[in-house]
């Protein structure tokens, strides 16, 4: 282990052999050189003081060359970080004109951060140009070759290990995680890493199945098995064959299908509707949900689905990955041929400090909206991009920050939004949610407390909301003539979701 004078690592290790202590870690959330986002520096487990300036500590990736932060706006005179026996971290500011921000507040003097505050991830802003996340690590980084499951956090490294283990088994897999955490991406990664990678991966959203046709959708039906069955029908299990069957929103499985699904998991066989004999299935089931299946769900089926359980971390539990994700979305934007757009560091700071109830999906949506606006002018403020209904209660000062020598307050209890039942939501509530959120389906779903697939179901059932493709061309032309390129305004006028409307307008040549 190589160390500098401040006891920070100058070479990256792969494990913490011989030490059970967590390391104080710094991850680059933002940097004028975007390629440096995601680089990390680690204080050795026993170190009690760290100097943070233009040249130290050294940041890097596994296999890369460690470098100081380098930007001239960061002072040579170091910010000193002092870790005490209770794992509180005291910040001592230098005698320089460099601005220092701690969780969105300008630091004028010293401050002490509780262990819990560092646990949540503290965003440090240096010189108005570089953002760091200060957090604890129980392991050093490993190379992440995934192009979709991005991250440098311990949570993501552990997720990759779970995916590798699950891919090597034949057991059913149950993915548990909040909405927007990437459950379908994990299912794809498990399939791609398994011996079934060259066979089909069939994805089914259980929330979209109707009670009357769910069994036929899942298991197929012979001709004449039910009214309207004019020909034989293959089910999803037959489509998957010896590949993988991904059952998303498994908590919304219709009650009539749950015993049938249990049988195929127990015996490996099922019977299509109206058939005279059973059919053997070789499909490996991967299920996912953001619901608590402890009550009101077939518990025998749940036990079968729990062959291998993977918990996906929410974004707030891996704050150090947010900058890397933002950079990824910006690169996606530019690679799609869009005009380059620059987002201010103050906005990135706010994005990194937010807790993201909609997780990666919501972050992606907000970043893209910011990029769209930033092409022709300044990027919107964070408060404009994130609807007020999604804002968590904001403390009057930095969470977990104390006067030097103070006592840490009790951790605040997080409030979890209750998952709404579709039967509780009337047409007026659905329409109001869409209107309040710019006719964005994802944002409206978050506001109502439902999943995105459930939101689509509510939209389909609404008498006043039309799919964009069903709107007459003359009416589309009239709306575009009145609203110009403002798709959100067009969506409000036409009462149709804005994302689908944008795609349709481009398809018919009404939008560049």
N, C-alpha and C positions, 0 to 999 in steps of 0.2 A: 504494500500500500504506500503510494507516494503522497506526501503531504507538503503543503506550503507552510509559511510562517503562521498563518491563521488557522491551521489544522483543517483545511478544506482539501478535498480530493483533487488531485491533478490527473488521475487516471481512473477510468470507470471499471468497476468490478462487477462480477456476475452474482455474488451472493454475500451474505453477512455471516460467514462461517466464524464461529467463536464469539458472536455477540448477539444478545437478544434485544438490545436497545434499538429504538427507532432513530433514524437519522433526520436531522433538519435538512430539508431539501428545497431547492429553488429551481423552478421551471420557468423558462422564458415563454410568457404568454404573448408578447408582442415585441417587435424589434424593427427598426427601419430596414434592416436586411431580413426579408421575410423567411429566407432559408434557415434562419437561426431560431425561428419559433419552434418550441418543443425541446430545445437543448436543456440540459440539466446540470446542476452542480450540487454536490452532497457534502455536508459537514460530517466528519467522522463521528461515530456514536458518542465518544467521550469528550468531544470538544465543547468548550464553554463560551467561546467568543469567536465571531466570524466578522471579518472586515469585508464590506461590500462597496466596491468602487469601480472605476473604469477598467481596471486591470485584474481584479480578483473578486471572487473566486473564478476558477476556470470552468466554462460551460462547454458541454459537448454531447455527442451521442456515442453509443457503443461502436467502436472501430474508427471513430472520427478523431480529429485533432482538437483538443481542448483549447479554448480561447477565452480571453476576458470579454466583457460586454462591448468595450471598444469605442462606443459613441462619445464624441467630444462633449456632448451636453451632460454627460455623467461626470461628476467631479472626481478628481484624483484623491481628495481628502475623503476617507471612507466613512460610510454609515456603519456604526458598530452594532452588532446584534449579540446580546448577552443572554445566554440560556442558564437558568438557575436550576437548583435541585428539584423544584416542583414542575419543571418543564415549561415555565413561563419564559417568554422571550421579551427582553427589554430592548427598545430601539433608542440608540443615542445618535442624534443628528450631528453632522459635521459643521464646521464653521465655513460654510460656502453658500453661494446663492442658488445652488441646485434645488429645485422644487422636489419635495418628497410627499407622496400621497399614500395613505394607508386606508384601504377599503373605501375609497372615494372621498376621504377627508384630507385636507392639507395638514401636514404635521409641522407644527411650529417649534415644538420642543420634544422632550423624550416621551415615550409611552411604553406601557407594558401590556403584552398580549397574553391572554390565558392559554393554557394547553388546549382547551376546547376550541378557542378561536383559530389556532393554527391547524387543528384537526379539520375544521371546515374549509381551510384554505384562505390565506390572507393575500389580497392583491396589493402589491407594492408598485407604485408609479414613480419612476426615477427620471428627472430631467424633462418630463413631459413627452418622452419618446419611447421609453422602455417599460414594459410591464412584466413583473415577476409574480409567480404564485409561490408563497412560502407555505410549506406543508410538511407533514411527517411522511417518511417512507420506511417500510420494513423490508425492502429489497431494492437492489440496484437494477437498472434497466437491462432488458434483452432486446435484440433486434426484433422488430415487428414488421413482418413481410406482407401483412394484409393491406390491401388497397381500399378496403371498405370499413373494417373495424379498427378505426384509428385511435391512437392514444399512447401515452407514455406512462400513465399512472399504474400503480400497483394493481388497482382494480381491473384494468384492461389486461394486464399481464396474466392475472389469475383467470380471467375470462378465457383468454386464448388457451391456457392450460386445460381448462374444463372442456373446451371445444375439442381439443386433441384427444382427451380421454374418452369423451362421448362418441367421437367418430370411430374409435376402435372397438366399440361394443355393438351388439345387436339389440340392446334394450330400448324400449320406448324412452323418449326424452321429454321432459316437461320444462319449458322455459318460463320463468316468472320474472316479471319486471313491469314497471310503469309504462304507460303509453309513450311511444316515441323513443324507447331505449334501444331499438334495433333488433327485435326478436326475430324478424324474418331474415335479416342478414346473418344472425347466428345460425338459424336453421339451414341456410344455404351453405355456410361454412362447414357445418357438421356433415352435410351431404357431400360436399366437395372433398372433404378429408377422409371419407369412408370408402370401403371397397365398392360401394354402389355408385360412385361418382359418374360412371358412364351410363347409368340407367336414369329413368325419369325422376324428377322432383316435381311433384304435383302439390300446389298450394291451394287450400280451400279456406275461405273465411266463414266460420260457422255462424257468425251473426247474420249472414245473408241468406241462410237456409230457411225455408218456410216449413211449418209443422207438417203440412200435407205432402210435400214432395221431398222432404229431407232424406227419407229412407231410400227413395229411388236415386236421388243425387249421389248418395254415399255408396250404395251397394248395387245399383242398377236394377233393371226390371225387364221381364220378358214382355213380348207383345201381348196386349190385352190385359195386363196385370191390373190396370186401373183405368178409369174413364179418361180417354184422350191418349192412352198409350198405343198409338197406331203402329209403332215399331219397337223392336228391342232397344234397350237403353243401357249403355255402359255406365257404371258408377265410377266414383273417384278411386276406389280401391283397385278396380280393374285398370284404370288409367295409369296408376302408379306401378302396377306390375310388381317386379322385384326391386323397385327403387325405393324412394322415400315419399311419404305422404305428410305434408305439413298442415296441421289443423290449427289455424290461427283463431283467436277469440274462442278457445275451447270452453270457456265459461258460459258462452251463449248457445251451446249445443242444445237443440230442441229435445225436450224430455222423451219424446217417442224414439229417438235415435240412441240415447245413452245406453240402454241395455244391449242394443245390437252392437254398438261399438265395444262394449265390455266383452261380449262374446268373441268377437274377432281377435281381440287382444289376448284372451285366455286360450282359445283353441286354434287360432290361425285360420279359421274358416268363417264364411258368412253365406247367407242364402239371398240371392236377388229376389225382388218382389215377384211372386207368381211362379218362381222356379221350382222344379221338382227335386233338385239336389243341391247340396252345398258346393261352394267354390272355395278352393284354398287360396289364401293370400300370402305373398311373400314380402309385402310392403312393410317398411320400418316406419313407425309413427313418431313424428315429432310434433308436440302440441305446445301451444303458447297461450298465456293469458295475463291480463293486468288486474284480474279480480281475485278476491279471496274466495277460494272454493271450499272453505270449511263448512259452510251451512247451505242447505238447499241444493246441493249437487250430489250426484250419485257417488257415494264414498268408495264403493268397491271399484268403480271406474277410475276414480282419482288415484287409488292405490296402485292400479295397473299402469297408469300414465306416469307415476313417479319412479319408473325404473332408474332414471338418471335425471336429477334435478339440477338446473343451472339458474342461479339468480343473477339477473342483469342489473348492474349498478345504475342508479339514477345519475344524471349529469352533475347534480349538486354534490355527489359523493366523489367525483373525480374532476374537480374544478380545474386542476392543472392541465386537463386535456382541451379546455374550451378554446384557447388560442389556436391550437393545431387544427381544430375543426373549422374555425372561422377561416383560417388560411385555405383549407381544403375547399370550402364553399366559394371563396373568391376565385381560386384557380379553376373550379368547375365553370364558373360564370364566364371567365375570360376564354377558356378552352372551347366554350360553346359559340364563340364568335362575337360575344357582346363587347361593347366599348369598355375599356378599362375604367374603373371607378375607384376612388380612394376614400376609405373610411377613416375619420379622425380617431386619434388615440383615445380621446375622452369617451367616444362611443364604444370602442373596444373595451375600455376599462369597465363601463357600465354593463356591457354584455357579459364580461367575465365574472362580475360580482352577483349577477342575477341567479336565482335558484332554479329557473326553468321547469315549471310544472309539466310542460309538454316535452321536455328533454331534447334530444338531438333533432327530432323532427321540427319542433317549434323553433329552435335556434336556427336551423337551416332556412325556414320560412322568413324569419325576421331579417337575417343577413341578406337574403335575396331582395326583400323589399327595400332595404337600405341601399343596396347596390343600384336598383332600378332608379331610385330617387337621386342618387349621387351622380349619375351619368350627366344629368342636365343642371345640376346645382348642388348646394350643400346637402350632405346626408341629414335625414331627420334626426331629431333628438330621440334619446332612448324612450322617453315618456310617450312620444308619438308612435313609435314602432311597436311598443308592447302595450296592449289595452290595459286600462286601469284596473279592470276586474281581475286581472291576473297578478297584480302586484301584491307581494307579501307585505305585512306590516313592517315599516321601516323604523329601526331604532333611532333615537335622537343622536347617538354617537356611534363610533365604530364598534361593531359587535365584538365583545370580548376585550375591548381595549380599556386599560386602566391607567390611572395616574401611577407614576413610578412609585413602587412600594405599596400599591393598593391591594385590595382583596378581590379575587375573581367572583363575579356574580354567578348565581345559578344559571345553568344553560336554559335558554328559552325552549318551551315545548312547541314543536312544529305542529301546525294544524294541517291535517290531511283532508282534502276535499272529498266528500262522500260521492261515490259513484252513483249518478242519477239513474233511476229506472225509466225506460222509455214510456211506460204507461203514465208516468207522472208529468210528462211534458206535452202541453197542448200546442196547437198550430201557432198561436200568438207568440209563445215563448221561442219557438224555432225561428219564426220570422224576425223577432226582435234581436235574437243572438246573431243572425246573419247580418242584419242591418247595422248593428253596433260594431261589427268586426269586419267591415268592408267586403261582405259576402265571401269571406275566406272560410272554407269548410273547416280547416284545422283549428283556426282561432275560435270559431263558433262552437265547435265541439268542446274545446277546453272551457269556454265560458259556461256551457250547459252541464259539464261534468260527465260527458259521454265519450265513447270511443269514436274514432273517425268513421269506421264502417257503420256504426249505429247512427251517426249523423247523416250519412248518405241514405240510410233507410228512412229517417225522419223526413228528409228532403223529398224522397220519392213519394212518400205518402201525403205530402202537403198539397192541397188543392190549388194554391196560388203560385207555386214555384215550378218553373218549367226547365227541362234540360235545354241547353243552348242549341243543340241540333234540332230541336222541335220548334224553334222560333222561326217564323217566315222570314225569308231573305229581305223582303221590303221593310219589315219592322226592324231588322238588324241595321239596315242601311240608314233608316231614320234615326235610330239611337246613336249610331256613330256620327251622323251629321250633326246631331245636337250636342254630343259629348266629346267629339274629337277622339284623341288617343287615351282618354281617361277611362280605362276599362272598369274601374270600380264604380264610377258614376253610371256607366252603361249597365253594369250588373244591377245597380239599385233601380234603374229605370225599368229594366226588363224582368227583374226578379228571378235571377239565375246566378248560380255560383260563379265567381269572377275567374277562377283558374281555368275552368272548362270553357268559359266564354272567350277568354283570351286565345286559347288554342283554336277554337272554332272560327273566330274572326280571322285569325291568320290563315286557316285552311280555306276560307272562302274569299281570301284576298282583300278583306276590309281593314286589315291591320298589318303594318310592316313587320 
